[in-house]
Each structure stands twice: as structure tokens, then as C-alpha cells.
Amino acid sequence: MIIKSAVLETVCGITSTFPDNAYPEIAFAGKSNVGKSSLINNLVCRKALARTSSEPGKTQTINYYFINNSFYLVDLPGYGYAKVSQEIREKWGRMIEKYLHTSRQLKAVILLVDIRHKPGENDLMMYNWIKESGYRPVVAATKSDKLKRSEYSKAIKDVKSTLGMSAEDIIIKFSAKTGDGREDLLKYISEITDPAES
């Protein structure tokens, strides 16, 4: 897939009404600072389409990026950020849950986990929700450039075993810095959004 156009079309906050889009949506979920915005920037070859920050919890809205005038990449707020109040965390959680339950065009939820660490409780909850909601589990193991090649196998095994992934489930190691995994992820997105192209 070649990305020809990418634009931030809609931003939804806690009190916003979600758009009723006519095109497929691919959502990205993961804990704060796992690299969702960086991944989106890398996929679309834009340095600052999605706002990135070293400060966790920066994305506090649901951001819809319209790609190639044919599908959306949806950046969900990071979960598990400890420095905001419990009330705000719960509101973010309800907003994410509402989106996941009400979007009529949601085709896939890609779960991002940091390849350097075993997934946490919130990651497992999101992974199980993806499965229970009938979506095929797809995990992007981010920040792969932070590991040595010799460490990949154990790290991937740890992610799979902690989440309880089956042999059929997809896991793609990814680095926004090096582009590792970009083509694999774009191929999967292409298959989901336009089966005729796959």
C-alpha cells in the first residue's frame, strides 16, 4: 500500500459525538507512551501528523486520520496513565469503550505493546476485549529498535504467553525509528480495508 494522502479529519473529546463515517476504521489501542502517535506518523510518512510527546498521556482525545480518501486510522487515548486523576482515567476509559462498542465501521483494533516489557493487566483486558468482540487479535510490538536481535525471540515469546495468544494470532514487531514492521502492518491494513488489493 502506498500512502498518498493523510489528514487529521476529526477530534473527539469526552463529551463529543463520534462521527458516523462511511469508510472502514482501524483503531490503535495501548497504554500511554507506547508509541501510537509515532506509529501512525511512520505509517503515513509524516513527521508530525499525529502529535507525539515524551510525556505520557498526551493524546486525550480520539483522533480520526483519513487516509487515501478511503479509510481511517483511529488513535485512541492511552490507558493506564497514573499521573491523571482516577476520575479522568475512568472518563477516558468510558470514552474508549463507547467508541469500540458503537463504531459501525470499526474493522480491526491493533493493540500496541512495548516489546521490552511483558504486557500489563490493562493490555490483557484490551486484548481479551478484542477477542471477545469478534475481532482477530493483532499486536504491534513497538520500540523493537531498543532490543538486540538476539533478544527478539524471547521478547516476542513473553508477549505471546502473557496475552495468551494462539498460533493464528498476528504479532508484528515494529519500530517507528527504523521502520521495522511498517510494510507488514500496511499489508495487514490493506487486506482489512480493501480485500480486493490483497
Backbone as JSON Lines, residues from 0, in Angstrom:
{"i":0,"aa":"M","n":[0.84,-1.2,0.0],"ca":[0.0,0.0,0.0],"c":[0.87,1.25,0.0]}
{"i":1,"aa":"I","n":[0.52,2.22,-0.86],"ca":[1.2,3.5,-0.9],"c":[0.29,4.55,-0.28]}
{"i":2,"aa":"I","n":[0.8,5.27,0.7],"ca":[0.01,6.33,1.34],"c":[0.17,7.61,0.53]}
{"i":3,"aa":"K","n":[-0.92,8.04,-0.09],"ca":[-0.88,9.23,-0.94],"c":[-1.4,10.47,-0.21]}
{"i":4,"aa":"S","n":[-2.3,10.26,0.73],"ca":[-2.83,11.41,1.47],"c":[-3.19,10.99,2.87]}
{"i":5,"aa":"A","n":[-3.01,11.9,3.82],"ca":[-3.33,11.65,5.22],"c":[-3.66,12.97,5.88]}
{"i":6,"aa":"V","n":[-4.83,13.04,6.5],"ca":[-5.25,14.29,7.12],"c":[-5.99,14.0,8.42]}
{"i":7,"aa":"L","n":[-5.73,14.8,9.43],"ca":[-6.47,14.71,10.68],"c":[-7.84,15.33,10.42]}
{"i":8,"aa":"E","n":[-8.87,14.48,10.4],"ca":[-10.19,14.96,10.0],"c":[-11.09,15.3,11.19]}
{"i":9,"aa":"T","n":[-11.06,14.47,12.24],"ca":[-11.98,14.66,13.35],"c":[-11.26,14.41,14.67]}
{"i":10,"aa":"V","n":[-11.53,15.26,15.66],"ca":[-11.01,15.08,17.01],"c":[-12.19,15.03,17.97]}
{"i":11,"aa":"C","n":[-12.29,13.96,18.74],"ca":[-13.41,13.79,19.66],"c":[-12.92,13.76,21.11]}
{"i":12,"aa":"G","n":[-13.51,14.61,21.94],"ca":[-13.22,14.61,23.36],"c":[-14.25,13.81,24.12]}
{"i":13,"aa":"I","n":[-14.18,13.92,25.45],"ca":[-15.03,13.12,26.32],"c":[-16.52,13.37,26.06]}
{"i":14,"aa":"T","n":[-16.89,14.61,25.74],"ca":[-18.3,14.94,25.55],"c":[-18.72,14.96,24.08]}
{"i":15,"aa":"S","n":[-17.81,14.62,23.18],"ca":[-18.11,14.71,21.75],"c":[-19.0,13.58,21.27]}
{"i":16,"aa":"T","n":[-19.68,13.85,20.16],"ca":[-20.42,12.81,19.44],"c":[-19.49,12.24,18.37]}
{"i":17,"aa":"F","n":[-19.37,10.92,18.32],"ca":[-18.48,10.3,17.35],"c":[-19.05,10.44,15.94]}
{"i":18,"aa":"P","n":[-18.19,10.62,14.95],"ca":[-18.68,10.73,13.57],"c":[-19.21,9.4,13.06]}
{"i":19,"aa":"D","n":[-20.22,9.48,12.21],"ca":[-20.77,8.28,11.58],"c":[-20.11,8.14,10.22]}
{"i":20,"aa":"N","n":[-18.9,7.61,10.21],"ca":[-18.11,7.55,8.98],"c":[-18.64,6.51,8.0]}
{"i":21,"aa":"A","n":[-18.33,6.75,6.74],"ca":[-18.77,5.83,5.69],"c":[-17.64,4.91,5.22]}
{"i":22,"aa":"Y","n":[-16.45,5.08,5.82],"ca":[-15.29,4.3,5.4],"c":[-14.75,3.46,6.56]}
{"i":23,"aa":"P","n":[-14.03,2.38,6.25],"ca":[-13.5,1.49,7.3],"c":[-12.6,2.22,8.28]}
{"i":24,"aa":"E","n":[-12.63,1.76,9.54],"ca":[-11.8,2.33,10.59],"c":[-10.89,1.24,11.17]}
{"i":25,"aa":"I","n":[-9.62,1.58,11.34],"ca":[-8.66,0.72,12.03],"c":[-8.22,1.48,13.27]}
{"i":26,"aa":"A","n":[-8.49,0.94,14.45],"ca":[-8.17,1.64,15.69],"c":[-6.87,1.12,16.29]}
{"i":27,"aa":"F","n":[-6.16,2.03,16.97],"ca":[-4.92,1.68,17.66],"c":[-5.11,1.91,19.15]}
{"i":28,"aa":"A","n":[-4.91,0.86,19.93],"ca":[-5.07,0.94,21.38],"c":[-3.76,0.56,22.06]}
{"i":29,"aa":"G","n":[-3.55,1.09,23.26],"ca":[-2.34,0.76,24.0],"c":[-2.17,1.7,25.17]}
{"i":30,"aa":"K","n":[-1.29,1.33,26.07],"ca":[-1.08,2.18,27.25],"c":[-0.37,3.48,26.85]}
{"i":31,"aa":"S","n":[-0.41,4.43,27.75],"ca":[0.22,5.72,27.5],"c":[1.71,5.56,27.18]}
{"i":32,"aa":"N","n":[2.18,6.29,26.19],"ca":[3.59,6.33,25.81],"c":[4.1,5.05,25.15]}
{"i":33,"aa":"V","n":[3.18,4.23,24.63],"ca":[3.61,3.01,23.95],"c":[4.0,3.28,22.5]}
{"i":34,"aa":"G","n":[3.6,4.47,21.98],"ca":[4.04,4.84,20.64],"c":[2.97,4.83,19.57]}
{"i":35,"aa":"K","n":[1.7,5.05,19.95],"ca":[0.62,5.04,18.95],"c":[0.78,6.16,17.93]}
{"i":36,"aa":"S","n":[1.01,7.38,18.42],"ca":[1.14,8.52,17.51],"c":[2.37,8.38,16.62]}
{"i":37,"aa":"S","n":[3.47,7.91,17.19],"ca":[4.69,7.7,16.39],"c":[4.47,6.64,15.32]}
{"i":38,"aa":"L","n":[3.73,5.59,15.67],"ca":[3.44,4.53,14.7],"c":[2.62,5.09,13.54]}
{"i":39,"aa":"I","n":[1.6,5.88,13.86],"ca":[0.77,6.46,12.8],"c":[1.6,7.37,11.91]}
{"i":40,"aa":"N","n":[2.43,8.21,12.5],"ca":[3.3,9.09,11.7],"c":[4.2,8.28,10.77]}
{"i":41,"aa":"N","n":[4.74,7.19,11.28],"ca":[5.61,6.35,10.47],"c":[4.84,5.7,9.32]}
{"i":42,"aa":"L","n":[3.64,5.21,9.6],"ca":[2.85,4.55,8.56],"c":[2.54,5.49,7.41]}
{"i":43,"aa":"V","n":[2.23,6.75,7.74],"ca":[1.82,7.69,6.69],"c":[2.99,8.55,6.17]}
{"i":44,"aa":"C","n":[4.2,8.28,6.69],"ca":[5.41,9.01,6.27],"c":[5.28,10.51,6.51]}
{"i":45,"aa":"R","n":[4.75,10.86,7.66],"ca":[4.65,12.26,8.06],"c":[5.25,12.38,9.46]}
{"i":46,"aa":"K","n":[6.07,13.4,9.67],"ca":[6.76,13.53,10.95],"c":[5.86,13.98,12.08]}
{"i":47,"aa":"A","n":[4.83,14.77,11.76],"ca":[4.05,15.37,12.84],"c":[2.56,15.41,12.57]}
{"i":48,"aa":"L","n":[2.05,14.44,11.8],"ca":[0.6,14.39,11.59],"c":[-0.08,14.12,12.94]}
{"i":49,"aa":"A","n":[0.39,13.08,13.62],"ca":[-0.1,12.79,14.97],"c":[0.88,13.41,15.96]}
{"i":50,"aa":"R","n":[0.37,14.13,16.93],"ca":[1.23,14.8,17.91],"c":[1.87,13.78,18.84]}
{"i":51,"aa":"T","n":[3.18,13.84,18.94],"ca":[3.9,12.93,19.83],"c":[4.5,13.72,20.97]}
{"i":52,"aa":"S","n":[4.79,13.01,22.06],"ca":[5.39,13.65,23.23],"c":[6.07,12.6,24.07]}
{"i":53,"aa":"S","n":[7.15,13.0,24.74],"ca":[7.8,12.08,25.67],"c":[7.0,11.99,26.97]}
{"i":54,"aa":"E","n":[6.03,12.89,27.1],"ca":[5.19,12.9,28.3],"c":[3.98,12.0,28.09]}
{"i":55,"aa":"P","n":[3.85,10.93,28.88],"ca":[2.71,10.03,28.71],"c":[1.39,10.77,28.9]}
{"i":56,"aa":"G","n":[0.34,10.23,28.24],"ca":[-0.98,10.8,28.42],"c":[-1.26,12.0,27.55]}
{"i":57,"aa":"K","n":[-0.43,12.24,26.53],"ca":[-0.6,13.43,25.68],"c":[-1.87,13.34,24.85]}
{"i":58,"aa":"T","n":[-2.14,12.17,24.28],"ca":[-3.35,12.0,23.49],"c":[-4.53,11.8,24.43]}
{"i":59,"aa":"Q","n":[-5.36,12.83,24.55],"ca":[-6.51,12.76,25.45],"c":[-7.82,12.75,24.67]}
{"i":60,"aa":"T","n":[-7.71,12.64,23.36],"ca":[-8.88,12.62,22.5],"c":[-8.8,11.42,21.57]}
{"i":61,"aa":"I","n":[-9.92,11.14,20.91],"ca":[-9.92,10.13,19.85],"c":[-9.73,10.87,18.53]}
{"i":62,"aa":"N","n":[-8.65,10.56,17.85],"ca":[-8.28,11.3,16.63],"c":[-8.47,10.42,15.4]}
{"i":63,"aa":"Y","n":[-9.22,10.94,14.44],"ca":[-9.51,10.21,13.2],"c":[-8.66,10.77,12.06]}
{"i":64,"aa":"Y","n":[-7.79,9.93,11.51],"ca":[-6.94,10.32,10.39],"c":[-7.49,9.67,9.12]}
{"i":65,"aa":"F","n":[-7.87,10.5,8.14],"ca":[-8.45,9.99,6.89],"c":[-7.3,9.73,5.91]}
{"i":66,"aa":"I","n":[-7.18,8.47,5.5],"ca":[-6.03,8.04,4.7],"c":[-6.48,7.66,3.28]}
{"i":67,"aa":"N","n":[-5.79,8.22,2.31],"ca":[-6.05,7.9,0.89],"c":[-7.51,8.06,0.48]}
{"i":68,"aa":"N","n":[-8.23,8.91,1.21],"ca":[-9.66,9.11,0.93],"c":[-10.44,7.8,0.91]}
{"i":69,"aa":"S","n":[-9.95,6.81,1.7],"ca":[-10.61,5.51,1.62],"c":[-10.75,4.78,2.96]}
{"i":70,"aa":"F","n":[-10.01,5.2,4.0],"ca":[-10.17,4.57,5.31],"c":[-9.61,5.48,6.39]}
{"i":71,"aa":"Y","n":[-9.92,5.13,7.64],"ca":[-9.46,5.92,8.79],"c":[-8.52,5.12,9.67]}
{"i":72,"aa":"L","n":[-7.49,5.79,10.15],"ca":[-6.69,5.28,11.27],"c":[-7.17,6.06,12.49]}
{"i":73,"aa":"V","n":[-7.57,5.35,13.55],"ca":[-8.15,6.0,14.72],"c":[-7.23,5.81,15.91]}
{"i":74,"aa":"D","n":[-6.71,6.93,16.41],"ca":[-5.77,6.94,17.53],"c":[-6.55,7.11,18.83]}
{"i":75,"aa":"L","n":[-6.59,6.08,19.65],"ca":[-7.32,6.12,20.91],"c":[-6.42,6.64,22.04]}
{"i":76,"aa":"P","n":[-6.99,7.29,23.06],"ca":[-6.17,7.75,24.19],"c":[-5.47,6.57,24.87]}
{"i":77,"aa":"G","n":[-4.26,6.81,25.34],"ca":[-3.54,5.76,26.06],"c":[-4.19,5.49,27.4]}
{"i":78,"aa":"Y","n":[-4.18,4.24,27.81],"ca":[-4.76,3.89,29.11],"c":[-3.66,3.65,30.14]}
{"i":79,"aa":"G","n":[-4.06,3.68,31.41],"ca":[-3.14,3.35,32.49],"c":[-2.18,4.44,32.89]}
{"i":80,"aa":"Y","n":[-2.47,5.69,32.51],"ca":[-1.57,6.8,32.86],"c":[-1.83,7.23,34.3]}
{"i":81,"aa":"A","n":[-0.84,7.05,35.15],"ca":[-1.03,7.2,36.6],"c":[-1.12,8.66,37.07]}
{"i":82,"aa":"K","n":[-0.58,9.59,36.29],"ca":[-0.47,10.97,36.79],"c":[-1.74,11.81,36.58]}
{"i":83,"aa":"V","n":[-2.76,11.23,35.96],"ca":[-4.04,11.94,35.9],"c":[-4.95,11.32,36.97]}
{"i":84,"aa":"S","n":[-5.98,12.06,37.34],"ca":[-6.86,11.6,38.41],"c":[-7.62,10.33,38.0]}
{"i":85,"aa":"Q","n":[-8.06,9.6,39.01],"ca":[-8.85,8.4,38.76],"c":[-10.11,8.75,37.97]}
{"i":86,"aa":"E","n":[-10.7,9.91,38.28],"ca":[-11.92,10.33,37.58],"c":[-11.67,10.52,36.09]}
{"i":87,"aa":"I","n":[-10.54,11.18,35.75],"ca":[-10.21,11.39,34.34],"c":[-9.91,10.07,33.66]}
{"i":88,"aa":"R","n":[-9.18,9.19,34.34],"ca":[-8.88,7.87,33.76],"c":[-10.16,7.11,33.45]}
{"i":89,"aa":"E","n":[-11.12,7.2,34.37],"ca":[-12.39,6.5,34.16],"c":[-13.16,7.1,33.0]}
{"i":90,"aa":"K","n":[-13.1,8.42,32.84],"ca":[-13.78,9.07,31.72],"c":[-13.15,8.66,30.39]}
{"i":91,"aa":"W","n":[-11.8,8.63,30.36],"ca":[-11.13,8.16,29.15],"c":[-11.54,6.73,28.83]}
{"i":92,"aa":"G","n":[-11.57,5.9,29.87],"ca":[-11.93,4.51,29.69],"c":[-13.33,4.36,29.12]}
{"i":93,"aa":"R","n":[-14.26,5.15,29.64],"ca":[-15.64,5.09,29.14],"c":[-15.71,5.59,27.7]}
{"i":94,"aa":"M","n":[-14.92,6.62,27.38],"ca":[-14.91,7.14,26.01],"c":[-14.38,6.09,25.04]}
{"i":95,"aa":"I","n":[-13.29,5.43,25.41],"ca":[-12.73,4.37,24.55],"c":[-13.74,3.24,24.38]}
{"i":96,"aa":"E","n":[-14.34,2.84,25.5],"ca":[-15.3,1.73,25.47],"c":[-16.5,2.08,24.58]}
{"i":97,"aa":"K","n":[-16.97,3.32,24.72],"ca":[-18.12,3.76,23.9],"c":[-17.77,3.7,22.42]}
{"i":98,"aa":"Y","n":[-16.58,4.18,22.07],"ca":[-16.17,4.13,20.67],"c":[-16.13,2.7,20.17]}
{"i":99,"aa":"L","n":[-15.48,1.83,20.92],"ca":[-15.31,0.44,20.5],"c":[-16.65,-0.27,20.33]}
{"i":100,"aa":"H","n":[-17.62,0.11,21.16],"ca":[-18.93,-0.56,21.12],"c":[-19.89,0.05,20.09]}
{"i":101,"aa":"T","n":[-19.66,1.31,19.69],"ca":[-20.66,1.97,18.84],"c":[-20.21,2.23,17.41]}
{"i":102,"aa":"S","n":[-18.91,2.18,17.12],"ca":[-18.47,2.44,15.76],"c":[-19.01,1.37,14.81]}
{"i":103,"aa":"R","n":[-19.67,1.82,13.76],"ca":[-20.24,0.87,12.8],"c":[-19.24,0.48,11.71]}
{"i":104,"aa":"Q","n":[-18.13,1.23,11.64],"ca":[-17.14,0.97,10.6],"c":[-15.83,0.37,11.13]}
{"i":105,"aa":"L","n":[-15.8,0.08,12.42],"ca":[-14.57,-0.47,13.0],"c":[-14.3,-1.87,12.45]}
{"i":106,"aa":"K","n":[-13.16,-2.04,11.79],"ca":[-12.82,-3.32,11.17],"c":[-11.76,-4.08,11.95]}
{"i":107,"aa":"A","n":[-10.92,-3.37,12.7],"ca":[-9.85,-4.03,13.44],"c":[-9.35,-3.11,14.54]}
{"i":108,"aa":"V","n":[-8.89,-3.72,15.64],"ca":[-8.24,-2.98,16.72],"c":[-6.83,-3.55,16.85]}
{"i":109,"aa":"I","n":[-5.84,-2.72,16.61],"ca":[-4.45,-3.15,16.73],"c":[-3.94,-2.74,18.11]}
{"i":110,"aa":"L","n":[-3.53,-3.71,18.88],"ca":[-3.05,-3.46,20.24],"c":[-1.54,-3.26,20.22]}
{"i":111,"aa":"L","n":[-1.11,-2.11,20.72],"ca":[0.33,-1.82,20.8],"c":[0.84,-2.17,22.19]}
{"i":112,"aa":"V","n":[1.94,-2.9,22.23],"ca":[2.62,-3.18,23.49],"c":[4.1,-2.89,23.29]}
{"i":113,"aa":"D","n":[4.77,-2.49,24.35],"ca":[6.2,-2.22,24.32],"c":[6.94,-3.56,24.36]}
{"i":114,"aa":"I","n":[7.68,-3.85,23.3],"ca":[8.34,-5.16,23.18],"c":[9.32,-5.43,24.31]}
{"i":115,"aa":"R","n":[9.77,-4.38,25.0],"ca":[10.78,-4.55,26.06],"c":[10.18,-5.06,27.36]}
{"i":116,"aa":"H","n":[8.86,-5.0,27.48],"ca":[8.22,-5.35,28.75],"c":[7.06,-6.32,28.52]}
{"i":117,"aa":"K","n":[6.82,-7.16,29.5],"ca":[5.65,-8.03,29.42],"c":[4.39,-7.17,29.49]}
{"i":118,"aa":"P","n":[3.36,-7.51,28.71],"ca":[2.11,-6.75,28.76],"c":[1.54,-6.72,30.18]}
{"i":119,"aa":"G","n":[0.89,-5.61,30.53],"ca":[0.3,-5.45,31.85],"c":[-1.15,-5.88,31.88]}
{"i":120,"aa":"E","n":[-1.78,-5.66,33.02],"ca":[-3.17,-6.06,33.22],"c":[-4.1,-5.35,32.24]}
{"i":121,"aa":"N","n":[-3.88,-4.04,32.02],"ca":[-4.73,-3.31,31.09],"c":[-4.58,-3.81,29.66]}
{"i":122,"aa":"D","n":[-3.35,-4.19,29.29],"ca":[-3.12,-4.75,27.96],"c":[-3.9,-6.05,27.79]}
{"i":123,"aa":"L","n":[-3.86,-6.88,28.82],"ca":[-4.57,-8.17,28.76],"c":[-6.07,-7.95,28.66]}
{"i":124,"aa":"M","n":[-6.59,-6.98,29.4],"ca":[-8.01,-6.67,29.34],"c":[-8.41,-6.24,27.92]}
{"i":125,"aa":"M","n":[-7.6,-5.36,27.32],"ca":[-7.9,-4.89,25.97],"c":[-7.79,-6.03,24.96]}
{"i":126,"aa":"Y","n":[-6.77,-6.86,25.11],"ca":[-6.6,-7.99,24.2],"c":[-7.81,-8.92,24.27]}
{"i":127,"aa":"N","n":[-8.25,-9.21,25.49],"ca":[-9.41,-10.09,25.65],"c":[-10.68,-9.46,25.09]}
{"i":128,"aa":"W","n":[-10.81,-8.12,25.24],"ca":[-11.97,-7.44,24.67],"c":[-11.98,-7.6,23.16]}
{"i":129,"aa":"I","n":[-10.81,-7.42,22.54],"ca":[-10.7,-7.55,21.08],"c":[-11.18,-8.94,20.64]}
{"i":130,"aa":"K","n":[-10.71,-9.96,21.34],"ca":[-11.11,-11.33,21.0],"c":[-12.59,-11.56,21.21]}
{"i":131,"aa":"E","n":[-13.08,-11.13,22.38],"ca":[-14.48,-11.38,22.73],"c":[-15.44,-10.61,21.84]}
{"i":132,"aa":"S","n":[-14.96,-9.54,21.23],"ca":[-15.81,-8.73,20.35],"c":[-15.77,-9.23,18.9]}
{"i":133,"aa":"G","n":[-15.06,-10.31,18.69],"ca":[-15.08,-10.94,17.38],"c":[-14.03,-10.45,16.4]}
{"i":134,"aa":"Y","n":[-13.08,-9.63,16.88],"ca":[-12.02,-9.15,16.0],"c":[-10.81,-10.1,16.09]}
{"i":135,"aa":"R","n":[-10.08,-10.19,15.0],"ca":[-8.86,-11.02,15.02],"c":[-7.77,-10.27,15.77]}
{"i":136,"aa":"P","n":[-7.2,-10.88,16.8],"ca":[-6.18,-10.18,17.58],"c":[-4.93,-9.88,16.74]}
{"i":137,"aa":"V","n":[-4.54,-8.61,16.74],"ca":[-3.32,-8.18,16.07],"c":[-2.53,-7.33,17.06]}
{"i":138,"aa":"V","n":[-1.28,-7.69,17.31],"ca":[-0.45,-6.97,18.26],"c":[0.74,-6.37,17.53]}
{"i":139,"aa":"A","n":[0.97,-5.07,17.75],"ca":[2.18,-4.42,17.25],"c":[3.11,-4.25,18.44]}
{"i":140,"aa":"A","n":[4.23,-4.96,18.41],"ca":[5.21,-4.88,19.5],"c":[6.18,-3.75,19.17]}
{"i":141,"aa":"T","n":[5.95,-2.59,19.78],"ca":[6.67,-1.38,19.41],"c":[8.06,-1.29,20.04]}
{"i":142,"aa":"K","n":[8.81,-0.33,19.53],"ca":[10.15,0.01,20.04],"c":[11.14,-1.14,19.88]}
{"i":143,"aa":"S","n":[11.0,-1.87,18.76],"ca":[11.88,-3.02,18.52],"c":[13.34,-2.6,18.34]}
{"i":144,"aa":"D","n":[13.55,-1.33,18.0],"ca":[14.94,-0.85,17.84],"c":[15.68,-0.79,19.17]}
{"i":145,"aa":"K","n":[14.93,-0.87,20.28],"ca":[15.55,-0.8,21.6],"c":[16.15,-2.14,22.04]}
{"i":146,"aa":"L","n":[15.86,-3.2,21.28],"ca":[16.38,-4.53,21.63],"c":[17.46,-4.97,20.65]}
{"i":147,"aa":"K","n":[18.33,-5.86,21.12],"ca":[19.28,-6.51,20.23],"c":[18.55,-7.63,19.49]}
{"i":148,"aa":"R","n":[19.03,-7.97,18.32],"ca":[18.41,-9.03,17.54],"c":[18.28,-10.33,18.33]}
{"i":149,"aa":"S","n":[19.3,-10.6,19.12],"ca":[19.3,-11.85,19.89],"c":[18.21,-11.87,20.97]}
{"i":150,"aa":"E","n":[17.62,-10.7,21.25],"ca":[16.6,-10.62,22.3],"c":[15.18,-10.7,21.76]}
{"i":151,"aa":"Y","n":[15.03,-10.62,20.43],"ca":[13.69,-10.6,19.82],"c":[12.86,-11.82,20.18]}
{"i":152,"aa":"S","n":[13.46,-12.99,20.01],"ca":[12.71,-14.24,20.16],"c":[12.09,-14.36,21.56]}
{"i":153,"aa":"K","n":[12.87,-14.11,22.58],"ca":[12.36,-14.2,23.95],"c":[11.3,-13.13,24.21]}
{"i":154,"aa":"A","n":[11.54,-11.92,23.71],"ca":[10.59,-10.82,23.93],"c":[9.24,-11.13,23.3]}
{"i":155,"aa":"I","n":[9.26,-11.62,22.06],"ca":[8.01,-11.97,21.37],"c":[7.3,-13.11,22.1]}
{"i":156,"aa":"K","n":[8.09,-14.08,22.55],"ca":[7.52,-15.22,23.28],"c":[6.85,-14.75,24.57]}
{"i":157,"aa":"D","n":[7.48,-13.8,25.26],"ca":[6.9,-13.27,26.5],"c":[5.58,-12.56,26.25]}
{"i":158,"aa":"V","n":[5.53,-11.77,25.17],"ca":[4.29,-11.07,24.83],"c":[3.19,-12.08,24.52]}
{"i":159,"aa":"K","n":[3.51,-13.07,23.69],"ca":[2.51,-14.07,23.3],"c":[1.97,-14.85,24.49]}
{"i":160,"aa":"S","n":[2.9,-15.28,25.37],"ca":[2.47,-16.11,26.51],"c":[1.68,-15.29,27.52]}
{"i":161,"aa":"T","n":[2.09,-14.04,27.76],"ca":[1.39,-13.2,28.74],"c":[-0.03,-12.89,28.27]}
{"i":162,"aa":"L","n":[-0.21,-12.64,26.98],"ca":[-1.54,-12.34,26.45],"c":[-2.35,-13.59,26.15]}
{"i":163,"aa":"G","n":[-1.68,-14.73,26.12],"ca":[-2.38,-15.97,25.78],"c":[-2.71,-16.05,24.3]}
{"i":164,"aa":"M","n":[-1.8,-15.56,23.47],"ca":[-2.03,-15.55,22.03],"c":[-1.95,-16.96,21.45]}
{"i":165,"aa":"S","n":[-2.78,-17.22,20.46],"ca":[-2.75,-18.51,19.78],"c":[-1.78,-18.42,18.6]}
{"i":166,"aa":"A","n":[-1.51,-19.55,17.99],"ca":[-0.56,-19.58,16.86],"c":[-1.07,-18.77,15.68]}
{"i":167,"aa":"E","n":[-2.42,-18.63,15.57],"ca":[-3.01,-17.91,14.44],"c":[-2.99,-16.4,14.63]}
{"i":168,"aa":"D","n":[-2.85,-15.95,15.87],"ca":[-2.89,-14.52,16.15],"c":[-1.65,-13.84,15.56]}
{"i":169,"aa":"I","n":[-1.83,-12.61,15.12],"ca":[-0.76,-11.88,14.44],"c":[-0.01,-10.99,15.43]}
{"i":170,"aa":"I","n":[1.32,-11.09,15.41],"ca":[2.16,-10.16,16.16],"c":[3.23,-9.62,15.22]}
{"i":171,"aa":"I","n":[3.36,-8.31,15.18],"ca":[4.31,-7.65,14.28],"c":[5.24,-6.78,15.12]}
{"i":172,"aa":"K","n":[6.54,-7.07,15.08],"ca":[7.47,-6.19,15.8],"c":[7.63,-4.92,14.97]}
{"i":173,"aa":"F","n":[7.65,-3.79,15.68],"ca":[7.58,-2.5,14.98],"c":[8.52,-1.49,15.62]}
{"i":174,"aa":"S","n":[9.11,-0.67,14.78],"ca":[9.91,0.46,15.25],"c":[9.59,1.68,14.41]}
{"i":175,"aa":"A","n":[9.09,2.72,15.05],"ca":[8.83,3.97,14.34],"c":[10.14,4.63,13.92]}
{"i":176,"aa":"K","n":[11.21,4.3,14.64],"ca":[12.51,4.92,14.36],"c":[13.16,4.33,13.1]}
{"i":177,"aa":"T","n":[13.1,3.0,12.95],"ca":[13.76,2.35,11.83],"c":[12.8,1.94,10.71]}
{"i":178,"aa":"G","n":[11.5,1.92,11.01],"ca":[10.52,1.46,10.01],"c":[10.33,-0.04,10.03]}
{"i":179,"aa":"D","n":[10.99,-0.72,10.96],"ca":[10.83,-2.17,11.1],"c":[9.35,-2.51,11.29]}
{"i":180,"aa":"G","n":[8.82,-3.37,10.44],"ca":[7.44,-3.81,10.56],"c":[6.43,-2.95,9.83]}
{"i":181,"aa":"R","n":[6.86,-1.82,9.26],"ca":[5.92,-0.9,8.6],"c":[5.18,-1.58,7.45]}
{"i":182,"aa":"E","n":[5.94,-2.25,6.58],"ca":[5.32,-2.88,5.41],"c":[4.36,-4.0,5.82]}
{"i":183,"aa":"D","n":[4.72,-4.75,6.85],"ca":[3.84,-5.83,7.33],"c":[2.52,-5.26,7.86]}
{"i":184,"aa":"L","n":[2.62,-4.16,8.58],"ca":[1.42,-3.55,9.15],"c":[0.55,-2.94,8.04]}
{"i":185,"aa":"L","n":[1.18,-2.28,7.08],"ca":[0.42,-1.71,5.97],"c":[-0.25,-2.8,5.14]}
{"i":186,"aa":"K","n":[0.42,-3.92,4.98],"ca":[-0.17,-5.04,4.23],"c":[-1.41,-5.54,4.94]}
{"i":187,"aa":"Y","n":[-1.33,-5.68,6.26],"ca":[-2.49,-6.14,7.02],"c":[-3.64,-5.13,6.91]}
{"i":188,"aa":"I","n":[-3.33,-3.84,7.06],"ca":[-4.35,-2.8,6.97],"c":[-5.0,-2.81,5.58]}
{"i":189,"aa":"S","n":[-4.18,-3.0,4.55],"ca":[-4.69,-3.06,3.19],"c":[-5.67,-4.22,3.02]}
{"i":190,"aa":"E","n":[-5.33,-5.36,3.59],"ca":[-6.2,-6.54,3.5],"c":[-7.54,-6.31,4.18]}
{"i":191,"aa":"I","n":[-7.5,-5.55,5.28],"ca":[-8.72,-5.3,6.05],"c":[-9.59,-4.23,5.39]}
{"i":192,"aa":"T","n":[-8.96,-3.18,4.87],"ca":[-9.73,-2.04,4.35],"c":[-10.12,-2.21,2.88]}
{"i":193,"aa":"D","n":[-9.35,-3.0,2.14],"ca":[-9.67,-3.21,0.73],"c":[-9.21,-4.61,0.3]}
{"i":194,"aa":"P","n":[-10.05,-5.61,0.62],"ca":[-9.67,-7.01,0.31],"c":[-9.27,-7.21,-1.15]}
{"i":195,"aa":"A","n":[-9.81,-6.4,-2.05],"ca":[-9.5,-6.55,-3.48],"c":[-8.05,-6.28,-3.79]}
{"i":196,"aa":"E","n":[-7.39,-5.48,-2.9],"ca":[-5.98,-5.13,-3.12],"c":[-5.03,-6.18,-2.61]}
{"i":197,"aa":"S","n":[-5.5,-7.03,-1.71],"ca":[-4.59,-8.0,-1.06],"c":[-4.34,-9.2,-1.95]}
